[in-house]
Amino acid sequence: MPLAAARADGAPVEVYPRVVYTFGEQILFEVHFKPDNVVREAVIFYRPQWQRGETLHGQMSLEDDNTAFFVHDLQQAPLPPFITVRYWFRLTLADGSSYTTPPFVFQLEDNRFQWQQMSDLPFTVFWYQGDAPFAQKVLDAATQGARRAQEKWLAPVPEAVNIYVYADAQAMQSALSTQGWVAGHASPAYGALYVTLADTPSQAVEIRRLVPHELAHYLLYQQTGETGYHNIPVWLNEGLASSVELSPNPDYAITLRQAVTNRRLIPMRDLCHDFPNDASGALLAYAEATSFTQYLLHRYGRSAMHNLIAAYAEGLDCNAGAQRILGQPLDRLEQAWLAETFHVGRWSQAIQHMRPWLLLLAVILLSLAAGAWLVSSRS
């Protein structure tokens, strides 16, 4: 980043900031002051734009040539790629007074790679391996995924979305500090999606699966806001994302059928807040969430699903939201899903529905038996 002067009207000092970084290693913040010997102490403050968390800061080292610097260690404190970082300086001057500079910004790119860019608004794809037709497939998958989300639960029209495509999982996982089995990630607060699309025979299928899936998370965030988004049960968040995939994961059906046969299903109440961390447990959780959400969509429709999302975004818990919008608690909905989809507990459900009639039949039979006994005892 080239040097750029910044001096507000009446400011006692000119500052010339510069940022140099190697992604994944460090960020060097440097600033030069004029006139000479006017600054005796400098503190830097910085944070990703739109982040509501803690503002980072550091004491800068002041050199004899009126330059100060500070190094942020990205290995110890990682920051996600392609975010805009806002930073400013608090200066103590030679006369003891203090001055806060205007803010500056820079984008923290993953400069390990040479990125290309192509847009089909509201989507822009960034990639470093592959040709233009490959990038167009990514854009097409995003457009179709947005359309499916609107069909499924009346999702909003997407705003500007950047899609960053890594060519291998290790590169993306190291950039985002994610788990080893993760192939995609959405950062809705930054309007960014990250996906791994390796040059393999299954690449076209993965484009149609991963891109719509991560876009769905973005659309849910856009629909509910930051607080509301984090209130959505994980099974619903991931289930809706899977429901818009243009090429669904074929492993889900196999995994789910095996779990049903072996009676190793995870109760839906256990998937309200977290998914398992291990790959096999996560696969089963995704499979259950996808099937259960598809069942709810088929049975109740997109308007009910839209209202269910809104109820959770308002702060209702996992069970209360289902009870209010769908009229049944979560465990009853789960029983119905298993009965209709896998014929699990169908007889017990049938008996439960027939219980009032069975009770009435029992009363009638007891009455008839009592009457017969009275008649026989009098004869």
C-alpha positions in Angstrom: 0.0 0.0 0.0 1.6 3.3 -1.0 2.1 6.1 1.5 -0.7 8.6 1.8 -0.8 11.8 3.7 -3.6 12.5 6.1 -4.0 15.8 7.9 -7.3 17.1 9.1 -7.9 20.8 9.3 -6.0 22.2 12.3 -4.3 18.9 13.0 -0.9 19.2 14.7 0.8 16.4 12.8 0.8 14.9 9.3 0.7 11.1 9.2 1.8 8.9 6.3 0.6 5.3 7.0 1.6 2.1 5.2 0.4 -1.5 5.6 2.5 -4.5 4.4 1.4 -8.0 5.0 2.0 -11.7 4.2 -1.3 -13.5 4.6 -1.2 -16.2 7.3 2.0 -14.7 8.7 1.9 -11.1 9.8 0.7 -7.5 9.2 3.1 -4.7 9.5 1.5 -1.3 10.3 3.9 1.5 9.7 3.4 5.3 10.0 5.7 8.3 9.3 5.2 11.6 11.0 5.8 15.3 10.0 7.1 17.6 11.3 10.1 15.9 12.9 10.1 15.1 16.6 6.5 16.0 17.1 5.3 12.6 18.3 6.7 10.9 21.4 4.2 7.9 21.7 1.9 6.1 19.2 -0.8 3.5 19.8 -2.6 1.8 16.9 -6.3 0.7 17.0 -7.7 -1.6 14.3 -10.7 -3.9 13.6 -12.4 -5.4 10.6 -15.1 -3.1 9.3 -18.6 -3.9 10.6 -17.3 -6.1 13.3 -19.0 -5.4 16.7 -16.4 -7.2 18.8 -13.4 -5.9 20.6 -11.2 -3.3 18.8 -7.6 -4.6 18.7 -4.8 -2.2 19.7 -1.0 -2.2 20.1 1.8 0.0 21.4 3.9 1.1 18.4 7.7 1.1 18.4 8.9 4.7 17.7 12.1 5.0 15.6 14.6 7.8 15.4 13.5 8.7 11.8 10.0 9.7 13.0 8.5 6.4 12.0 6.5 4.0 14.2 5.6 0.4 13.5 3.5 -2.4 15.0 3.3 -6.1 13.9 0.1 -8.2 14.2 1.0 -11.9 14.2 -1.6 -13.7 12.0 -0.4 -17.1 13.2 -1.2 -16.2 16.8 -4.3 -14.1 16.1 -5.7 -15.1 12.6 -8.0 -12.8 10.7 -10.2 -14.0 7.8 -9.1 -13.2 4.2 -10.6 -10.5 2.1 -11.9 -8.4 4.9 -11.6 -4.6 5.0 -9.6 -3.5 8.1 -10.2 -0.1 9.6 -7.3 1.4 11.6 -6.3 4.7 13.2 -3.6 6.1 15.6 -3.7 7.7 19.0 -0.7 10.0 19.3 0.9 11.6 22.3 2.8 14.8 21.1 6.0 16.3 22.4 4.0 19.0 24.3 2.0 16.4 26.2 -1.2 16.8 24.2 -3.0 13.9 22.4 -4.3 13.6 18.9 -6.4 10.8 17.3 -5.9 10.5 13.5 -8.7 10.0 11.0 -9.3 6.4 10.1 -7.6 4.5 7.3 -8.6 1.2 5.6 -7.0 -1.6 3.7 -8.2 -5.0 2.5 -6.5 -8.1 3.9 -6.3 -10.3 0.7 -5.0 -13.8 0.7 -1.9 -12.7 -1.3 -0.5 -16.2 -1.5 -2.3 -16.5 -4.8 -2.9 -14.5 -8.0 -6.7 -14.0 -8.0 -8.9 -13.4 -11.0 -12.4 -11.8 -10.8 -15.7 -12.0 -12.7 -19.1 -10.7 -11.9 -22.7 -11.4 -12.6 -24.4 -9.1 -10.2 -25.2 -9.4 -7.3 -22.4 -12.1 -7.3 -18.7 -11.7 -7.9 -16.4 -14.7 -8.0 -12.7 -14.6 -7.2 -10.6 -17.6 -8.2 -7.0 -18.4 -9.0 -7.1 -21.8 -10.7 -9.4 -22.5 -13.7 -10.7 -20.7 -16.7 -13.6 -18.2 -17.3 -16.2 -20.9 -18.0 -15.4 -22.4 -14.6 -16.0 -19.1 -13.0 -19.3 -18.7 -14.9 -20.5 -22.1 -13.5 -19.9 -20.8 -10.0 -21.9 -17.6 -10.8 -24.7 -19.7 -12.4 -24.9 -22.0 -9.3 -25.2 -18.9 -7.1 -28.0 -17.5 -9.2 -29.9 -20.8 -9.2 -29.3 -21.3 -5.5 -30.8 -17.9 -4.7 -33.9 -18.7 -6.8 -34.4 -22.0 -5.0 -34.0 -20.3 -1.6 -36.8 -17.9 -2.6 -38.9 -20.9 -3.6 -38.2 -22.8 -0.5 -38.8 -20.2 2.3 -39.3 -16.8 0.6 -35.7 -15.9 1.1 -34.7 -12.2 0.3 -33.1 -11.1 -2.9 -29.4 -11.3 -2.2 -27.3 -8.1 -1.8 -23.7 -7.9 -3.1 -22.0 -11.3 -2.4 -18.3 -12.2 -3.0 -17.5 -15.8 -3.7 -13.9 -16.9 -3.1 -12.9 -20.2 -4.6 -9.9 -22.1 -3.3 -8.4 -24.9 -5.4 -7.7 -27.2 -2.4 -9.2 -27.7 1.0 -6.0 -27.2 2.9 -5.5 -23.7 1.5 -9.0 -22.6 2.5 -8.9 -24.3 5.9 -5.6 -22.6 6.7 -7.0 -19.2 5.6 -10.1 -19.5 7.7 -8.8 -21.7 10.6 -11.6 -24.2 10.0 -11.8 -27.9 10.8 -10.2 -30.4 8.5 -13.4 -31.7 6.9 -14.9 -28.3 6.1 -15.1 -27.6 2.3 -17.2 -24.4 2.5 -17.8 -21.5 4.8 -20.0 -18.4 4.8 -19.1 -15.1 6.5 -22.4 -13.2 6.1 -21.3 -10.2 8.1 -18.6 -9.6 5.4 -20.8 -10.6 2.5 -18.4 -13.4 1.6 -18.6 -17.1 0.8 -15.6 -19.4 0.7 -15.6 -22.7 -1.1 -13.1 -25.4 -2.1 -13.5 -26.6 -5.7 -10.6 -28.8 -6.7 -9.9 -29.7 -10.3 -11.4 -33.2 -10.1 -14.0 -35.2 -12.1 -16.6 -34.2 -9.4 -15.9 -30.5 -9.6 -19.1 -29.7 -11.5 -21.2 -31.5 -8.9 -19.4 -29.8 -6.1 -20.1 -26.4 -7.6 -23.8 -27.1 -7.7 -23.7 -28.4 -4.1 -21.3 -26.1 -2.2 -22.1 -22.7 -3.7 -25.9 -22.7 -3.1 -25.4 -24.2 0.3 -23.1 -21.4 1.6 -25.3 -18.8 -0.2 -28.3 -20.1 1.9 -26.5 -19.2 5.1 -25.8 -15.7 3.7 -29.5 -15.3 2.8 -30.7 -16.4 6.3 -28.3 -13.9 7.8 -29.6 -11.2 5.5 -33.2 -12.1 6.4 -32.8 -12.3 10.2 -29.8 -10.0 11.1 -26.8 -11.0 13.2 -28.7 -11.8 16.5 -31.6 -13.5 14.8 -29.3 -15.6 12.7 -27.5 -17.0 15.7 -30.9 -17.9 17.3 -31.9 -20.2 14.4 -31.5 -23.9 15.4 -28.4 -25.4 13.8 -30.5 -28.3 12.3 -32.8 -25.7 10.6 -29.9 -23.5 9.4 -28.0 -26.4 7.9 -31.2 -28.2 6.7 -32.3 -25.2 4.7 -28.9 -24.7 3.3 -28.9 -28.4 2.1 -32.4 -28.1 0.7 -31.2 -25.6 -1.9 -28.3 -27.6 -3.2 -28.6 -28.3 -6.9 -26.7 -31.6 -6.6 -27.6 -33.0 -3.1 -25.0 -35.1 -1.3 -25.8 -38.8 -2.1 -24.1 -39.9 1.1 -26.9 -38.4 3.2 -29.5 -41.0 2.2 -27.1 -43.9 2.8 -25.9 -42.6 6.2 -29.4 -41.9 7.3 -30.8 -45.3 6.4 -27.9 -47.0 8.2 -28.5 -44.9 11.3 -32.2 -45.8 11.2 -31.5 -49.5 10.8 -28.9 -49.5 13.6 -31.1 -47.2 15.9 -28.3 -44.6 16.1 -30.1 -41.5 15.1 -29.2 -38.3 16.9 -32.3 -36.7 18.6 -33.3 -33.5 16.9 -33.2 -31.7 20.3 -29.5 -32.4 20.4 -29.0 -30.7 17.1 -30.5 -27.4 18.1 -27.3 -25.7 19.2 -24.4 -27.7 17.8 -23.4 -30.5 15.4 -20.8 -33.1 16.3 -17.2 -32.1 15.7 -16.1 -35.4 14.2 -16.6 -36.0 10.4 -18.9 -39.1 10.7 -21.1 -37.5 13.4 -21.3 -34.3 11.4 -22.3 -36.3 8.3 -25.2 -37.9 10.2 -26.3 -34.6 11.7 -26.3 -33.0 8.2 -28.2 -36.0 6.8 -30.9 -35.8 9.6 -31.2 -32.0 9.4 -31.7 -32.2 5.6 -34.3 -34.9 5.7 -36.2 -33.4 8.6 -36.2 -29.9 7.1 -37.4 -31.3 3.7 -40.2 -33.1 5.5 -41.3 -29.9 7.2 -41.2 -28.0 3.9 -43.3 -30.6 2.2 -45.8 -30.9 5.0 -46.2 -27.2 6.0 -45.1 -25.2 3.0 -42.8 -22.2 2.4 -44.9 -19.6 4.2 -44.9 -21.7 7.4 -41.1 -22.1 7.0 -40.7 -18.4 6.5 -42.7 -17.8 9.7 -40.7 -20.4 11.6 -37.4 -18.7 10.7 -38.9 -15.4 11.9 -40.1 -17.0 15.2 -36.6 -18.3 16.0 -35.1 -15.0 15.0 -37.3 -13.3 17.6 -35.7 -15.4 20.2 -38.0 -18.4 20.7 -36.2 -21.6 21.7 -35.9 -24.7 19.6 -39.1 -26.3 20.9 -41.2 -23.1 21.4 -40.7 -21.9 17.9 -42.0 -25.2 16.5 -44.9 -25.3 18.9 -46.0 -21.7 18.0 -45.7 -21.9 14.2 -46.2 -25.6 13.4 -48.6 -26.5 16.3 -46.5 -29.3 17.7 -43.5 -29.7 19.9 -40.2 -30.7 18.3 -40.2 -34.3 19.5 -43.8 -34.9 18.1 -42.6 -33.5 14.7 -39.6 -35.8 14.9 -41.8 -38.8 15.5 -44.0 -37.9 12.6 -41.0 -37.4 10.3 -39.6 -40.8 11.2 -43.0 -42.5 10.8 -43.8 -41.0 7.4 -40.2 -41.2 6.0 -38.8 -44.4 7.5 -41.9 -46.1 8.9 -40.3 -45.9 12.4 -42.8 -46.2 15.2 -45.7 -46.2 12.8 -47.7 -48.7 14.8 -47.1 -46.9 18.1 -48.2 -43.6 16.4 -51.3 -45.3 15.0 -52.2 -46.6 18.4 -51.6 -43.2 20.0 -53.9 -41.6 17.5 -56.5 -44.3 18.1 -56.2 -44.1 21.9 -59.5 -42.1 22.4 -61.4 -44.6 20.3 -59.8 -47.6 22.1 -60.7 -46.1 25.4 -64.3 -45.7 24.3 -64.3 -49.2 23.0 -63.0 -50.4 26.3 -65.8 -48.6 28.2 -68.4 -50.1 25.9 -67.0 -53.6 26.3 -66.8 -53.2 30.1 -70.4 -51.9 30.1 -71.6 -54.8 28.0 -69.7 -57.2 30.2 -71.2 -55.7 33.4 -74.7 -55.8 31.9 -74.2 -59.5 30.9 -73.0 -60.3 34.4 -76.0 -58.6 36.0 -78.4 -60.5 33.8 -76.7 -63.8 34.5 -76.6 -63.2 38.2 -80.4 -62.6 38.3 -81.3 -65.7 36.4 
